[in-house]
Amino acid sequence: MALQVRLFLVALRFLTRLPTPGRIGHEPDDLARASGYFPVVGLLLGALAGAVWLGAGAVLPTPLAAGLTLSALLLLTGALHEDGLADCCDGLGGGRSRERALEIMRDSRIGAYGAAGLALSLGLRWAALAGMSPLQGLIALLIALAGGRAAIVLILATGAYARAEGLASGAASAGRRECLIAVFVALAAGALAGLAGVCAVFAALAAARVWLACLTRRLGGYTGDGLGAAEQLAQIVAFLVLAGAWR
C-alpha cells in the first residue's frame, strides 16, 4: 500500500502543480510504474475543475463558467500539456526534417503554428463545455481528463521514444500492465455517461494512436511534447464526442 501511495504521488507531482510531500522521492523506474495512475490524477483534476464549473455556473453565464473552468485547469497543471501541443505544432509545422522539427520543439518560444494550436484547443474545449448542462459538464470533465491521460499511457506502452533523453524518458518503459490499468480507469469514467462516454474514451484513445503514427513517421517516435499534444487531442475528441451525443 505504501508503494502504491508513493507511485500515485509521483504521478501527481509529474502531471500537476498540486502540492505533494517534499520527502517523496522516486526510483528511476517509478515514473513508468506510476503511469497507471495517470487517469486517476485526471479524475482528481476533473473533480477540482468540476467544482469550479458548478460553482461559477451557479452565479455566472455558462460561457464565463466554461472559461473559468479551463483557466483553473491551466493553473492546476501548469499548462504542461498545452505547452507540449504548442511545441509540436511549431516543430511539425515549421520543421521540414526530423532534426529541424526536434530543434524547434526544444525552443521555448511560441510561433504562429503553436499559437494557432493553442487557440483551437482552448476554443474547441470552451465551446463544447459551454454547450453542456451543469451535470453534463461535470461528467465530461471527468471523462475527458481521465481519457486524455490514459492516451499518454497508451503511447508510452506502444510507442518508441524519439530522443536519447528528455523529461518523459523516465516514463518510456511503461508496459502493458500500466496501459491496461489506465485504459480500465478511463473506461470506468466513461461509463458515467453510458454508451456515449465509453465511445468518447475509445475515440480519444484511437486519436492518440493516430497521433503516435504521425509522430513515428515524422520523428521516429514520441517526445515529451508529443505526449502533451496527445493528451490535448484526446481530451478534445472526448469533449466533441460527448457534445455531439448530448446535442
Salt bridges, closest charged atoms under 4 A:
ASP29 OD2 - ARG33 NE 3.87
ASP30 OD2 - ARG6 NH1 2.13
ASP30 OD1 - ARG33 NH2 2.62
GLU82 OE2 - ARG125 NH2 3.16
GLU103 OE2 - ARG100 NH1 3.29
ASP107 OD2 - ARG109 NH2 2.70
GLU231 OE2 - ARG149 NH1 2.77
